[in-house]
């Protein structure tokens, strides 16, 4: 899944496994970094929460995809 597709896909926001993984401490660091980056690039404050949620959802999705591929090879 591309970043653009993840940002447009409303289904990942309702996936409980994505929400659970998104509460990980590493996800908190990612959220913070995305907020700093977004502010530096002029993203409106109203859009920060949605943007950070979507970026974390994309990251979690990408990690899960890699885990599935790794398990299939083994």
N, CA, C, O and CB atoms as a CASP TS submission, in Angstrom:
PFRMAT TS
TARGET T0000
AUTHOR 0000-0000-0000
METHOD Language model
MODEL 1
PARENT N/A
ATOM      1  N   UNK     1       0.854  -1.176   0.000  1.00  0.00           N
ATOM      2  CA  UNK     1       0.000   0.000   0.000  1.00  0.00           C
ATOM      3  C   UNK     1       0.893   1.230   0.000  1.00  0.00           C
ATOM      4  O   UNK     1       1.826   1.332   0.796  1.00  0.00           O
ATOM      5  CB  UNK     1      -0.968   0.003   1.224  1.00  0.00           C
ATOM      6  N   UNK     2       0.605   2.152  -0.888  1.00  0.00           N
ATOM      7  CA  UNK     2       1.382   3.382  -0.947  1.00  0.00           C
ATOM      8  C   UNK     2       0.922   4.342   0.140  1.00  0.00           C
ATOM      9  O   UNK     2      -0.162   4.179   0.702  1.00  0.00           O
ATOM     10  CB  UNK     2       1.259   4.038  -2.333  1.00  0.00           C
ATOM     11  N   UNK     3       1.742   5.338   0.435  1.00  0.00           N
ATOM     12  CA  UNK     3       1.367   6.341   1.428  1.00  0.00           C
ATOM     13  C   UNK     3       0.108   7.067   0.982  1.00  0.00           C
ATOM     14  O   UNK     3      -0.778   7.317   1.799  1.00  0.00           O
ATOM     15  CB  UNK     3       2.514   7.343   1.656  1.00  0.00           C
ATOM     16  N   UNK     4       0.013   7.411  -0.301  1.00  0.00           N
ATOM     17  CA  UNK     4      -1.182   8.092  -0.802  1.00  0.00           C
ATOM     18  C   UNK     4      -2.433   7.250  -0.589  1.00  0.00           C
ATOM     19  O   UNK     4      -3.475   7.766  -0.186  1.00  0.00           O
ATOM     20  CB  UNK     4      -1.023   8.419  -2.285  1.00  0.00           C
ATOM     21  N   UNK     5      -2.326   5.961  -0.859  1.00  0.00           N
ATOM     22  CA  UNK     5      -3.477   5.076  -0.673  1.00  0.00           C
ATOM     23  C   UNK     5      -3.851   4.975   0.797  1.00  0.00           C
ATOM     24  O   UNK     5      -5.034   4.964   1.137  1.00  0.00           O
ATOM     25  CB  UNK     5      -3.182   3.682  -1.237  1.00  0.00           C
ATOM     26  N   UNK     6      -2.861   4.902   1.665  1.00  0.00           N
ATOM     27  CA  UNK     6      -3.135   4.818   3.098  1.00  0.00           C
ATOM     28  C   UNK     6      -3.811   6.080   3.610  1.00  0.00           C
ATOM     29  O   UNK     6      -4.687   6.018   4.472  1.00  0.00           O
ATOM     30  CB  UNK     6      -1.846   4.571   3.871  1.00  0.00           C
ATOM     31  N   UNK     7      -3.408   7.210   3.083  1.00  0.00           N
ATOM     32  CA  UNK     7      -4.002   8.473   3.515  1.00  0.00           C
ATOM     33  C   UNK     7      -5.449   8.604   3.048  1.00  0.00           C
ATOM     34  O   UNK     7      -6.232   9.334   3.657  1.00  0.00           O
ATOM     35  CB  UNK     7      -3.181   9.645   2.992  1.00  0.00           C
ATOM     36  N   UNK     8      -5.808   7.907   1.980  1.00  0.00           N
ATOM     37  CA  UNK     8      -7.177   7.979   1.461  1.00  0.00           C
ATOM     38  C   UNK     8      -8.050   6.843   1.955  1.00  0.00           C
ATOM     39  O   UNK     8      -9.267   6.902   1.780  1.00  0.00           O
ATOM     40  CB  UNK     8      -7.159   7.976  -0.043  1.00  0.00           C
ATOM     41  N   UNK     9      -7.482   5.809   2.566  1.00  0.00           N
ATOM     42  CA  UNK     9      -8.234   4.610   2.934  1.00  0.00           C
ATOM     43  C   UNK     9      -8.872   4.764   4.311  1.00  0.00           C
ATOM     44  O   UNK     9      -8.164   4.693   5.316  1.00  0.00           O
ATOM     45  CB  UNK     9      -7.320   3.379   2.912  1.00  0.00           C
ATOM     46  N   UNK    10     -10.196   4.973   4.390  1.00  0.00           N
ATOM     47  CA  UNK    10     -10.846   5.158   5.685  1.00  0.00           C
ATOM     48  C   UNK    10     -10.979   3.865   6.479  1.00  0.00           C
ATOM     49  O   UNK    10     -11.241   3.916   7.681  1.00  0.00           O
ATOM     50  CB  UNK    10     -12.204   5.762   5.488  1.00  0.00           C
ATOM     51  N   UNK    11     -10.808   2.704   5.845  1.00  0.00           N
ATOM     52  CA  UNK    11     -11.001   1.435   6.540  1.00  0.00           C
ATOM     53  C   UNK    11      -9.926   1.160   7.575  1.00  0.00           C
ATOM     54  O   UNK    11     -10.219   0.553   8.605  1.00  0.00           O
ATOM     55  CB  UNK    11     -11.039   0.311   5.550  1.00  0.00           C
ATOM     56  N   UNK    12      -8.693   1.582   7.340  1.00  0.00           N
ATOM     57  CA  UNK    12      -7.632   1.285   8.297  1.00  0.00           C
ATOM     58  C   UNK    12      -7.865   1.997   9.623  1.00  0.00           C
ATOM     59  O   UNK    12      -7.402   1.530  10.663  1.00  0.00           O
ATOM     60  CB  UNK    12      -6.277   1.680   7.724  1.00  0.00           C
ATOM     61  N   UNK    13      -8.569   3.111   9.600  1.00  0.00           N
ATOM     62  CA  UNK    13      -8.840   3.847  10.834  1.00  0.00           C
ATOM     63  C   UNK    13      -9.742   3.058  11.771  1.00  0.00           C
ATOM     64  O   UNK    13      -9.746   3.304  12.977  1.00  0.00           O
ATOM     65  CB  UNK    13      -9.476   5.192  10.518  1.00  0.00           C
ATOM     66  N   UNK    14     -10.511   2.106  11.228  1.00  0.00           N
ATOM     67  CA  UNK    14     -11.449   1.331  12.035  1.00  0.00           C
ATOM     68  C   UNK    14     -10.925  -0.061  12.366  1.00  0.00           C
ATOM     69  O   UNK    14     -11.632  -0.844  13.000  1.00  0.00           O
ATOM     70  CB  UNK    14     -12.771   1.216  11.317  1.00  0.00           C
ATOM     71  N   UNK    15      -9.727  -0.379  11.959  1.00  0.00           N
ATOM     72  CA  UNK    15      -9.138  -1.694  12.197  1.00  0.00           C
ATOM     73  C   UNK    15      -8.583  -1.737  13.622  1.00  0.00           C
ATOM     74  O   UNK    15      -7.644  -1.004  13.931  1.00  0.00           O
ATOM     75  CB  UNK    15      -8.017  -2.004  11.151  1.00  0.00           C
ATOM     76  N   UNK    16      -9.152  -2.591  14.507  1.00  0.00           N
ATOM     77  CA  UNK    16      -8.687  -2.624  15.906  1.00  0.00           C
ATOM     78  C   UNK    16      -7.219  -3.007  16.058  1.00  0.00           C
ATOM     79  O   UNK    16      -6.549  -2.524  16.971  1.00  0.00           O
ATOM     80  CB  UNK    16      -9.526  -3.591  16.694  1.00  0.00           C
ATOM     81  N   UNK    17      -6.709  -3.867  15.179  1.00  0.00           N
ATOM     82  CA  UNK    17      -5.306  -4.251  15.303  1.00  0.00           C
ATOM     83  C   UNK    17      -4.388  -3.088  14.962  1.00  0.00           C
ATOM     84  O   UNK    17      -3.310  -2.959  15.542  1.00  0.00           O
ATOM     85  CB  UNK    17      -4.997  -5.444  14.402  1.00  0.00           C
ATOM     86  N   UNK    18      -4.803  -2.237  14.024  1.00  0.00           N
ATOM     87  CA  UNK    18      -4.019  -1.050  13.691  1.00  0.00           C
ATOM     88  C   UNK    18      -4.042  -0.087  14.871  1.00  0.00           C
ATOM     89  O   UNK    18      -3.009   0.481  15.227  1.00  0.00           O
ATOM     90  CB  UNK    18      -4.564  -0.361  12.407  1.00  0.00           C
ATOM     91  N   UNK    19      -5.203   0.101  15.475  1.00  0.00           N
ATOM     92  CA  UNK    19      -5.299   1.006  16.627  1.00  0.00           C
ATOM     93  C   UNK    19      -4.452   0.499  17.792  1.00  0.00           C
ATOM     94  O   UNK    19      -3.812   1.297  18.476  1.00  0.00           O
ATOM     95  CB  UNK    19      -6.767   1.160  17.069  1.00  0.00           C
ATOM     96  N   UNK    20      -4.438  -0.814  18.029  1.00  0.00           N
ATOM     97  CA  UNK    20      -3.645  -1.370  19.127  1.00  0.00           C
ATOM     98  C   UNK    20      -2.157  -1.150  18.888  1.00  0.00           C
ATOM     99  O   UNK    20      -1.443  -0.729  19.797  1.00  0.00           O
ATOM    100  CB  UNK    20      -3.937  -2.866  19.298  1.00  0.00           C
ATOM    101  N   UNK    21      -1.681  -1.429  17.681  1.00  0.00           N
ATOM    102  CA  UNK    21      -0.268  -1.234  17.372  1.00  0.00           C
ATOM    103  C   UNK    21       0.104   0.245  17.379  1.00  0.00           C
ATOM    104  O   UNK    21       1.246   0.596  17.676  1.00  0.00           O
ATOM    105  CB  UNK    21       0.066  -1.849  16.018  1.00  0.00           C
ATOM    106  N   UNK    22      -0.841   1.103  17.059  1.00  0.00           N
ATOM    107  CA  UNK    22      -0.559   2.532  17.003  1.00  0.00           C
ATOM    108  C   UNK    22      -0.342   3.130  18.393  1.00  0.00           C
ATOM    109  O   UNK    22       0.143   4.257  18.497  1.00  0.00           O
ATOM    110  CB  UNK    22      -1.693   3.256  16.303  1.00  0.00           C
ATOM    111  N   UNK    23      -0.686   2.411  19.457  1.00  0.00           N
ATOM    112  CA  UNK    23      -0.460   2.903  20.822  1.00  0.00           C
ATOM    113  C   UNK    23       0.934   2.545  21.334  1.00  0.00           C
ATOM    114  O   UNK    23       1.292   2.895  22.459  1.00  0.00           O
ATOM    115  CB  UNK    23      -1.517   2.334  21.767  1.00  0.00           C
ATOM    116  N   UNK    24       1.705   1.863  20.530  1.00  0.00           N
ATOM    117  CA  UNK    24       3.070   1.480  20.856  1.00  0.00           C
ATOM    118  C   UNK    24       3.916   2.728  21.141  1.00  0.00           C
ATOM    119  O   UNK    24       3.690   3.771  20.527  1.00  0.00           O
ATOM    120  CB  UNK    24       3.689   0.654  19.706  1.00  0.00           C
ATOM    121  N   UNK    25       4.893   2.638  22.067  1.00  0.00           N
ATOM    122  CA  UNK    25       5.760   3.801  22.339  1.00  0.00           C
ATOM    123  C   UNK    25       6.474   4.324  21.089  1.00  0.00           C
ATOM    124  O   UNK    25       6.672   5.531  20.949  1.00  0.00           O
ATOM    125  CB  UNK    25       6.795   3.434  23.388  1.00  0.00           C
ATOM    126  N   UNK    26       6.856   3.434  20.196  1.00  0.00           N
ATOM    127  CA  UNK    26       7.504   3.884  18.960  1.00  0.00           C
ATOM    128  C   UNK    26       6.537   4.712  18.125  1.00  0.00           C
ATOM    129  O   UNK    26       6.945   5.666  17.463  1.00  0.00           O
ATOM    130  CB  UNK    26       8.017   2.681  18.143  1.00  0.00           C
ATOM    131  N   UNK    27       5.263   4.352  18.153  1.00  0.00           N
ATOM    132  CA  UNK    27       4.256   5.126  17.422  1.00  0.00           C
ATOM    133  C   UNK    27       4.121   6.523  18.012  1.00  0.00           C
ATOM    134  O   UNK    27       3.887   7.486  17.282  1.00  0.00           O
ATOM    135  CB  UNK    27       2.897   4.406  17.447  1.00  0.00           C
ATOM    136  N   UNK    28       4.264   6.639  19.317  1.00  0.00           N
ATOM    137  CA  UNK    28       4.215   7.965  19.959  1.00  0.00           C
ATOM    138  C   UNK    28       5.356   8.846  19.469  1.00  0.00           C
ATOM    139  O   UNK    28       5.172  10.037  19.214  1.00  0.00           O
ATOM    140  CB  UNK    28       4.278   7.830  21.495  1.00  0.00           C
ATOM    141  N   UNK    29       6.531   8.250  19.342  1.00  0.00           N
ATOM    142  CA  UNK    29       7.683   9.000  18.839  1.00  0.00           C
ATOM    143  C   UNK    29       7.438   9.405  17.387  1.00  0.00           C
ATOM    144  O   UNK    29       7.731  10.535  16.994  1.00  0.00           O
ATOM    145  CB  UNK    29       8.986   8.160  18.958  1.00  0.00           C
ATOM    146  N   UNK    30       6.898   8.475  16.589  1.00  0.00           N
ATOM    147  CA  UNK    30       6.593   8.778  15.196  1.00  0.00           C
ATOM    148  C   UNK    30       5.569   9.904  15.096  1.00  0.00           C
ATOM    149  O   UNK    30       5.722  10.817  14.284  1.00  0.00           O
ATOM    150  CB  UNK    30       6.077   7.528  14.478  1.00  0.00           C
ATOM    151  N   UNK    31       4.524   9.838  15.923  1.00  0.00           N
ATOM    152  CA  UNK    31       3.511  10.904  15.929  1.00  0.00           C
ATOM    153  C   UNK    31       4.149  12.258  16.210  1.00  0.00           C
ATOM    154  O   UNK    31       3.869  13.243  15.526  1.00  0.00           O
ATOM    155  CB  UNK    31       2.421  10.609  16.975  1.00  0.00           C
ATOM    156  N   UNK    32       4.995  12.295  17.208  1.00  0.00           N
ATOM    157  CA  UNK    32       5.663  13.547  17.580  1.00  0.00           C
ATOM    158  C   UNK    32       6.514  14.073  16.421  1.00  0.00           C
ATOM    159  O   UNK    32       6.477  15.262  16.104  1.00  0.00           O
ATOM    160  CB  UNK    32       6.543  13.338  18.836  1.00  0.00           C
ATOM    161  N   UNK    33       7.271  13.186  15.800  1.00  0.00           N
ATOM    162  CA  UNK    33       8.131  13.589  14.679  1.00  0.00           C
ATOM    163  C   UNK    33       7.299  14.098  13.501  1.00  0.00           C
ATOM    164  O   UNK    33       7.667  15.080  12.857  1.00  0.00           O
ATOM    165  CB  UNK    33       9.012  12.409  14.229  1.00  0.00           C
ATOM    166  N   UNK    34       6.186  13.433  13.224  1.00  0.00           N
ATOM    167  CA  UNK    34       5.323  13.863  12.117  1.00  0.00           C
ATOM    168  C   UNK    34       4.738  15.240  12.407  1.00  0.00           C
ATOM    169  O   UNK    34       4.657  16.084  11.514  1.00  0.00           O
ATOM    170  CB  UNK    34       4.188  12.840  11.877  1.00  0.00           C
ATOM    171  N   UNK    35       4.330  15.467  13.652  1.00  0.00           N
ATOM    172  CA  UNK    35       3.779  16.778  14.008  1.00  0.00           C
ATOM    173  C   UNK    35       4.820  17.878  13.831  1.00  0.00           C
ATOM    174  O   UNK    35       4.508  18.954  13.322  1.00  0.00           O
ATOM    175  CB  UNK    35       3.267  16.770  15.454  1.00  0.00           C
ATOM    176  N   UNK    36       6.038  17.614  14.244  1.00  0.00           N
ATOM    177  CA  UNK    36       7.106  18.612  14.065  1.00  0.00           C
ATOM    178  C   UNK    36       7.334  18.867  12.585  1.00  0.00           C
ATOM    179  O   UNK    36       7.413  20.018  12.155  1.00  0.00           O
ATOM    180  CB  UNK    36       8.425  18.144  14.737  1.00  0.00           C
ATOM    181  N   UNK    37       7.440  17.787  11.796  1.00  0.00           N
ATOM    182  CA  UNK    37       7.656  17.930  10.356  1.00  0.00           C
ATOM    183  C   UNK    37       6.513  18.718   9.718  1.00  0.00           C
ATOM    184  O   UNK    37       6.745  19.618   8.911  1.00  0.00           O
ATOM    185  CB  UNK    37       7.789  16.548   9.689  1.00  0.00           C
ATOM    186  N   UNK    38       5.278  18.372  10.085  1.00  0.00           N
ATOM    187  CA  UNK    38       4.109  19.015   9.486  1.00  0.00           C
ATOM    188  C   UNK    38       4.074  20.509   9.814  1.00  0.00           C
ATOM    189  O   UNK    38       3.778  21.333   8.949  1.00  0.00           O
ATOM    190  CB  UNK    38       2.820  18.337   9.971  1.00  0.00           C
ATOM    191  N   UNK    39       4.372  20.847  11.049  1.00  0.00           N
ATOM    192  CA  UNK    39       4.390  22.262  11.429  1.00  0.00           C
ATOM    193  C   UNK    39       5.472  23.015  10.670  1.00  0.00           C
ATOM    194  O   UNK    39       5.260  24.149  10.239  1.00  0.00           O
ATOM    195  CB  UNK    39       4.608  22.412  12.940  1.00  0.00           C
ATOM    196  N   UNK    40       6.624  22.391  10.507  1.00  0.00           N
ATOM    197  CA  UNK    40       7.720  23.019   9.759  1.00  0.00           C
ATOM    198  C   UNK    40       7.357  23.222   8.284  1.00  0.00           C
ATOM    199  O   UNK    40       7.906  24.102   7.622  1.00  0.00           O
ATOM    200  CB  UNK    40       8.990  22.165   9.869  1.00  0.00           C
ATOM    201  N   UNK    41       6.437  22.410   7.778  1.00  0.00           N
ATOM    202  CA  UNK    41       6.045  22.490   6.368  1.00  0.00           C
ATOM    203  C   UNK    41       4.701  23.194   6.166  1.00  0.00           C
ATOM    204  O   UNK    41       4.120  23.128   5.083  1.00  0.00           O
ATOM    205  CB  UNK    41       5.979  21.096   5.776  1.00  0.00           C
ATOM    206  N   UNK    42       4.216  23.861   7.200  1.00  0.00           N
ATOM    207  CA  UNK    42       3.030  24.696   7.062  1.00  0.00           C
ATOM    208  C   UNK    42       1.694  23.988   7.046  1.00  0.00           C
ATOM    209  O   UNK    42       0.707  24.549   6.569  1.00  0.00           O
ATOM    210  CB  UNK    42       3.143  25.459   5.854  1.00  0.00           C
ATOM    211  N   UNK    43       1.638  22.766   7.556  1.00  0.00           N
ATOM    212  CA  UNK    43       0.362  22.056   7.638  1.00  0.00           C
ATOM    213  C   UNK    43      -0.471  22.716   8.741  1.00  0.00           C
ATOM    214  O   UNK    43       0.038  23.015   9.821  1.00  0.00           O
ATOM    215  CB  UNK    43       0.575  20.514   7.923  1.00  0.00           C
ATOM    216  N   UNK    44      -1.740  22.936   8.458  1.00  0.00           N
ATOM    217  CA  UNK    44      -2.637  23.587   9.416  1.00  0.00           C
ATOM    218  C   UNK    44      -2.791  22.738  10.679  1.00  0.00           C
ATOM    219  O   UNK    44      -2.827  21.509  10.607  1.00  0.00           O
ATOM    220  CB  UNK    44      -4.016  23.843   8.774  1.00  0.00           C
ATOM    221  N   UNK    45      -2.880  23.391  11.821  1.00  0.00           N
ATOM    222  CA  UNK    45      -3.030  22.692  13.111  1.00  0.00           C
ATOM    223  C   UNK    45      -4.256  21.776  13.111  1.00  0.00           C
ATOM    224  O   UNK    45      -4.234  20.703  13.714  1.00  0.00           O
ATOM    225  CB  UNK    45      -3.140  23.712  14.264  1.00  0.00           C
ATOM    226  N   UNK    46      -5.315  22.199  12.440  1.00  0.00           N
ATOM    227  CA  UNK    46      -6.543  21.392  12.390  1.00  0.00           C
ATOM    228  C   UNK    46      -6.326  20.053  11.692  1.00  0.00           C
ATOM    229  O   UNK    46      -7.066  19.100  11.935  1.00  0.00           O
ATOM    230  CB  UNK    46      -7.648  22.165  11.678  1.00  0.00           C
ATOM    231  N   UNK    47      -5.327  19.974  10.837  1.00  0.00           N
ATOM    232  CA  UNK    47      -5.072  18.754  10.072  1.00  0.00           C
ATOM    233  C   UNK    47      -4.012  17.844  10.701  1.00  0.00           C
ATOM    234  O   UNK    47      -3.787  16.735  10.216  1.00  0.00           O
ATOM    235  CB  UNK    47      -4.648  19.119   8.679  1.00  0.00           C
ATOM    236  N   UNK    48      -3.361  18.301  11.774  1.00  0.00           N
ATOM    237  CA  UNK    48      -2.254  17.528  12.354  1.00  0.00           C
ATOM    238  C   UNK    48      -2.674  16.166  12.881  1.00  0.00           C
ATOM    239  O   UNK    48      -2.002  15.168  12.618  1.00  0.00           O
ATOM    240  CB  UNK    48      -1.621  18.308  13.465  1.00  0.00           C
ATOM    241  N   UNK    49      -3.764  16.109  13.616  1.00  0.00           N
ATOM    242  CA  UNK    49      -4.190  14.831  14.196  1.00  0.00           C
ATOM    243  C   UNK    49      -4.507  13.815  13.115  1.00  0.00           C
ATOM    244  O   UNK    49      -4.085  12.661  13.190  1.00  0.00           O
ATOM    245  CB  UNK    49      -5.409  15.029  15.094  1.00  0.00           C
ATOM    246  N   UNK    50      -5.252  14.250  12.113  1.00  0.00           N
ATOM    247  CA  UNK    50      -5.611  13.335  11.022  1.00  0.00           C
ATOM    248  C   UNK    50      -4.361  12.875  10.286  1.00  0.00           C
ATOM    249  O   UNK    50      -4.217  11.690   9.982  1.00  0.00           O
ATOM    250  CB  UNK    50      -6.591  14.013  10.038  1.00  0.00           C
ATOM    251  N   UNK    51      -3.466  13.797  10.003  1.00  0.00           N
ATOM    252  CA  UNK    51      -2.236  13.445   9.292  1.00  0.00           C
ATOM    253  C   UNK    51      -1.402  12.457  10.100  1.00  0.00           C
ATOM    254  O   UNK    51      -0.935  11.457   9.554  1.00  0.00           O
ATOM    255  CB  UNK    51      -1.414  14.704   8.988  1.00  0.00           C
ATOM    256  N   UNK    52      -1.209  12.720  11.383  1.00  0.00           N
ATOM    257  CA  UNK    52      -0.391  11.809  12.193  1.00  0.00           C
ATOM    258  C   UNK    52      -1.046  10.440  12.315  1.00  0.00           C
ATOM    259  O   UNK    52      -0.355   9.422  12.280  1.00  0.00           O
ATOM    260  CB  UNK    52      -0.153  12.399  13.587  1.00  0.00           C
ATOM    261  N   UNK    53      -2.364  10.401  12.458  1.00  0.00           N
ATOM    262  CA  UNK    53      -3.056   9.109  12.521  1.00  0.00           C
ATOM    263  C   UNK    53      -2.836   8.314  11.244  1.00  0.00           C
ATOM    264  O   UNK    53      -2.565   7.114  11.295  1.00  0.00           O
ATOM    265  CB  UNK    53      -4.559   9.312  12.762  1.00  0.00           C
ATOM    266  N   UNK    54      -2.950   8.968  10.117  1.00  0.00           N
ATOM    267  CA  UNK    54      -2.803   8.281   8.841  1.00  0.00           C
ATOM    268  C   UNK    54      -1.367   7.806   8.613  1.00  0.00           C
ATOM    269  O   UNK    54      -1.155   6.721   8.073  1.00  0.00           O
ATOM    270  CB  UNK    54      -3.233   9.197   7.705  1.00  0.00           C
ATOM    271  N   UNK    55      -0.391   8.599   9.016  1.00  0.00           N
ATOM    272  CA  UNK    55       1.004   8.189   8.856  1.00  0.00           C
ATOM    273  C   UNK    55       1.297   6.973   9.734  1.00  0.00           C
ATOM    274  O   UNK    55       1.955   6.032   9.290  1.00  0.00           O
ATOM    275  CB  UNK    55       1.960   9.355   9.209  1.00  0.00           C
ATOM    276  N   UNK    56       0.814   6.987  10.972  1.00  0.00           N
ATOM    277  CA  UNK    56       1.023   5.839  11.865  1.00  0.00           C
ATOM    278  C   UNK    56       0.303   4.613  11.317  1.00  0.00           C
ATOM    279  O   UNK    56       0.851   3.511  11.347  1.00  0.00           O
ATOM    280  CB  UNK    56       0.525   6.158  13.299  1.00  0.00           C
ATOM    281  N   UNK    57      -0.914   4.791  10.819  1.00  0.00           N
ATOM    282  CA  UNK    57      -1.640   3.664  10.227  1.00  0.00           C
ATOM    283  C   UNK    57      -0.869   3.083   9.043  1.00  0.00           C
ATOM    284  O   UNK    57      -0.793   1.865   8.882  1.00  0.00           O
ATOM    285  CB  UNK    57      -3.046   4.105   9.780  1.00  0.00           C
ATOM    286  N   UNK    58      -0.305   3.953   8.222  1.00  0.00           N
ATOM    287  CA  UNK    58       0.491   3.485   7.086  1.00  0.00           C
ATOM    288  C   UNK    58       1.712   2.706   7.567  1.00  0.00           C
ATOM    289  O   UNK    58       2.027   1.642   7.034  1.00  0.00           O
ATOM    290  CB  UNK    58       0.930   4.671   6.210  1.00  0.00           C
ATOM    291  N   UNK    59       2.396   3.242   8.577  1.00  0.00           N
ATOM    292  CA  UNK    59       3.597   2.573   9.096  1.00  0.00           C
ATOM    293  C   UNK    59       3.248   1.201   9.663  1.00  0.00           C
ATOM    294  O   UNK    59       3.949   0.223   9.408  1.00  0.00           O
ATOM    295  CB  UNK    59       4.274   3.437  10.181  1.00  0.00           C
ATOM    296  N   UNK    60       2.171   1.132  10.424  1.00  0.00           N
ATOM    297  CA  UNK    60       1.746  -0.143  11.011  1.00  0.00           C
ATOM    298  C   UNK    60       1.374  -1.127   9.903  1.00  0.00           C
ATOM    299  O   UNK    60       1.734  -2.302   9.963  1.00  0.00           O
ATOM    300  CB  UNK    60       0.546   0.066  11.976  1.00  0.00           C
ATOM    301  N   UNK    61       0.662  -0.647   8.905  1.00  0.00           N
ATOM    302  CA  UNK    61       0.280  -1.498   7.778  1.00  0.00           C
ATOM    303  C   UNK    61       1.509  -2.030   7.045  1.00  0.00           C
ATOM    304  O   UNK    61       1.566  -3.210   6.697  1.00  0.00           O
ATOM    305  CB  UNK    61      -0.615  -0.725   6.807  1.00  0.00           C
ATOM    306  N   UNK    62       2.480  -1.169   6.816  1.00  0.00           N
ATOM    307  CA  UNK    62       3.706  -1.588   6.127  1.00  0.00           C
ATOM    308  C   UNK    62       4.470  -2.629   6.946  1.00  0.00           C
ATOM    309  O   UNK    62       4.997  -3.595   6.393  1.00  0.00           O
ATOM    310  CB  UNK    62       4.608  -0.372   5.851  1.00  0.00           C
ATOM    311  N   UNK    63       4.526  -2.433   8.245  1.00  0.00           N
ATOM    312  CA  UNK    63       5.212  -3.388   9.118  1.00  0.00           C
ATOM    313  C   UNK    63       4.497  -4.729   9.093  1.00  0.00           C
ATOM    314  O   UNK    63       5.140  -5.776   9.003  1.00  0.00           O
ATOM    315  CB  UNK    63       5.292  -2.852  10.561  1.00  0.00           C
ATOM    316  N   UNK    64       3.175  -4.705   9.170  1.00  0.00           N
ATOM    317  CA  UNK    64       2.417  -5.959   9.130  1.00  0.00           C
ATOM    318  C   UNK    64       2.600  -6.665   7.795  1.00  0.00           C
ATOM    319  O   UNK    64       2.722  -7.890   7.760  1.00  0.00           O
ATOM    320  CB  UNK    64       0.930  -5.696   9.382  1.00  0.00           C
ATOM    321  N   UNK    65       2.620  -5.918   6.701  1.00  0.00           N
ATOM    322  CA  UNK    65       2.848  -6.527   5.391  1.00  0.00           C
ATOM    323  C   UNK    65       4.207  -7.222   5.340  1.00  0.00           C
ATOM    324  O   UNK    65       4.319  -8.329   4.815  1.00  0.00           O
ATOM    325  CB  UNK    65       2.755  -5.467   4.284  1.00  0.00           C
ATOM    326  N   UNK    66       5.226  -6.582   5.878  1.00  0.00           N
ATOM    327  CA  UNK    66       6.568  -7.178   5.899  1.00  0.00           C
ATOM    328  C   UNK    66       6.607  -8.417   6.780  1.00  0.00           C
ATOM    329  O   UNK    66       7.269  -9.400   6.447  1.00  0.00           O
ATOM    330  CB  UNK    66       7.601  -6.158   6.389  1.00  0.00           C
ATOM    331  N   UNK    67       5.901  -8.372   7.903  1.00  0.00           N
ATOM    332  CA  UNK    67       5.869  -9.538   8.785  1.00  0.00           C
ATOM    333  C   UNK    67       5.202 -10.716   8.087  1.00  0.00           C
ATOM    334  O   UNK    67       5.672 -11.849   8.195  1.00  0.00           O
ATOM    335  CB  UNK    67       5.132  -9.208  10.096  1.00  0.00           C
ATOM    336  N   UNK    68       4.108 -10.457   7.369  1.00  0.00           N
ATOM    337  CA  UNK    68       3.416 -11.523   6.643  1.00  0.00           C
ATOM    338  C   UNK    68       4.325 -12.129   5.573  1.00  0.00           C
ATOM    339  O   UNK    68       4.376 -13.349   5.415  1.00  0.00           O
ATOM    340  CB  UNK    68       2.124 -10.985   6.000  1.00  0.00           C
ATOM    341  N   UNK    69       5.041 -11.275   4.840  1.00  0.00           N
ATOM    342  CA  UNK    69       5.948 -11.780   3.806  1.00  0.00           C
ATOM    343  C   UNK    69       7.069 -12.593   4.426  1.00  0.00           C
ATOM    344  O   UNK    69       7.471 -13.618   3.875  1.00  0.00           O
ATOM    345  CB  UNK    69       6.530 -10.623   2.983  1.00  0.00           C
ATOM    346  N   UNK    70       7.576 -12.148   5.565  1.00  0.00           N
ATOM    347  CA  UNK    70       8.656 -12.864   6.240  1.00  0.00           C
ATOM    348  C   UNK    70       8.195 -14.217   6.751  1.00  0.00           C
ATOM    349  O   UNK    70       8.954 -15.184   6.700  1.00  0.00           O
ATOM    350  CB  UNK    70       9.198 -12.037   7.392  1.00  0.00           C
ATOM    351  N   UNK    71       6.979 -14.303   7.236  1.00  0.00           N
ATOM    352  CA  UNK    71       6.451 -15.575   7.725  1.00  0.00           C
ATOM    353  C   UNK    71       6.179 -16.545   6.585  1.00  0.00           C
ATOM    354  O   UNK    71       6.343 -17.755   6.739  1.00  0.00           O
ATOM    355  CB  UNK    71       5.177 -15.344   8.522  1.00  0.00           C
ATOM    356  N   UNK    72       5.766 -16.014   5.448  1.00  0.00           N
ATOM    357  CA  UNK    72       5.468 -16.883   4.313  1.00  0.00           C
ATOM    358  C   UNK    72       6.742 -17.524   3.761  1.00  0.00           C
ATOM    359  O   UNK    72       6.698 -18.640   3.245  1.00  0.00           O
ATOM    360  CB  UNK    72       4.755 -16.091   3.211  1.00  0.00           C
ATOM    361  N   UNK    73       7.863 -16.833   3.866  1.00  0.00           N
ATOM    362  CA  UNK    73       9.137 -17.339   3.343  1.00  0.00           C
ATOM    363  C   UNK    73       9.691 -18.438   4.232  1.00  0.00           C
ATOM    364  O   UNK    73      10.296 -19.394   3.747  1.00  0.00           O
ATOM    365  CB  UNK    73      10.159 -16.204   3.217  1.00  0.00           C
ATOM    366  N   UNK    74       9.484 -18.304   5.526  1.00  0.00           N
ATOM    367  CA  UNK    74      10.074 -19.239   6.491  1.00  0.00           C
ATOM    368  C   UNK    74       9.471 -20.590   6.399  1.00  0.00           C
ATOM    369  O   UNK    74       9.857 -21.491   7.144  1.00  0.00           O
ATOM    370  CB  UNK    74       9.925 -18.731   7.883  1.00  0.00           C
TER
END
